[in-house]
Amino acid sequence: MADVEDYGTLHTADILVVGGGMSGLVTAIRAKENDPSLDILVVDKGVIGWNGQATKAGNGIRATSKHPNGVQHALAYLVNAHTPFLNDQEFLRDYLVVHRDNLDYMRHCGVITSCDDDGKAAPLPFIPDALDMGGVSLDVCKQLRDFALKLGIRLMSRVNVFELLTSASKKVIGAIG
């Protein structure tokens, strides 16, 4: 069996995030904001800030409506329209509560959104008072990258992770890339 040094330069971190697109960067940012002492490393096979689905897609982001009954309306719509056999509706409800701050959080991270001056997004017309839709800049990943760097998050581009290292208890403890 090879020693870890045989694979090349060894990088260590408290948290490794594989994937530097919108989701990976937001995950790293939230972790760093929750505990600024953490050493966080984000790796991506492309170039972080100019890669990922968000730079190629319709660039919209949904959030649960802030209407007083927004969570209940969104839950009813999603369960009836998409997931009638969903067993964990409590999890979905909890997610929808957290989901309310998506657009606010993106603005907090310096992302340009299509919300109005009061921070309101456009409601989806077919389910009023349930889900809102806001546009995000085509540069969303670059804006998140810039914010992550300000927080001290380390980024490594052009890294392909090809093996996860596990402990005897099968917990992921690292990666080879």
QUINORJO-V437681 format. One record per backbone hydrogen bond with DSSP energy under -1.0 kcal/mol. CO is the residue of the C=O (numbers start at 1). NH is the residue of the N-H. E is the energy in kcal/mol with one decimal. If there is no record, write none. Layout:
CO&NH&E, CO&NH&E
This chain:
3&6&-1.7, 4&7&-1.5, 5&8&-1.4, 15&41&-2.6, 17&43&-2.6, 21&25&-2.6, 22&26&-2.3, 23&27&-2.4, 24&28&-2.3, 25&29&-2.7, 26&30&-2.8, 27&31&-2.2, 28&32&-2.4, 29&33&-2.7, 30&34&-2.2, 31&35&-1.8, 35&38&-2.1, 39&14&-1.9, 39&15&-1.9, 40&154&-2.6, 41&17&-2.9, 42&156&-2.6, 43&19&-3.6, 44&159&-2.6, 46&158&-2.5, 47&50&-2.3, 52&55&-1.1, 53&56&-2.0, 53&57&-1.6, 59&136&-3.2, 61&134&-2.6, 63&132&-3.4, 67&70&-2.9, 69&73&-2.8, 70&74&-2.7, 71&75&-2.6, 72&76&-2.5, 73&77&-2.5, 74&78&-2.9, 75&79&-2.6, 76&80&-2.3, 77&81&-3.1, 78&82&-2.0, 78&83&-1.9, 83&86&-2.1, 88&92&-1.6, 89&93&-2.4, 90&94&-2.5, 91&95&-2.6, 92&96&-2.5, 93&97&-1.8, 94&98&-1.9, 95&99&-2.6, 98&101&-1.6, 99&102&-1.4, 101&105&-3.3, 102&106&-2.2, 103&107&-2.1, 104&108&-2.3, 105&109&-1.7, 106&111&-2.6, 107&110&-1.9, 112&137&-2.1, 116&119&-2.4, 120&116&-2.3, 122&133&-3.2, 124&127&-1.6, 127&130&-1.1, 127&131&-1.1, 130&65&-3.0, 131&124&-2.6, 132&63&-2.0, 133&122&-1.4, 134&61&-3.0, 135&114&-1.8, 137&140&-1.6, 139&143&-2.7, 140&144&-2.4, 141&145&-2.4, 142&146&-2.7, 143&147&-1.7, 144&148&-2.7, 145&149&-2.5, 146&150&-1.8, 147&151&-1.4, 148&153&-2.3, 149&152&-1.2, 154&42&-2.7, 156&44&-1.8, 163&176&-3.3, 165&173&-3.1, 165&174&-1.1, 167&170&-2.1, 171&167&-2.3, 174&165&-2.3, 176&162&-2.8, 176&163&-1.5
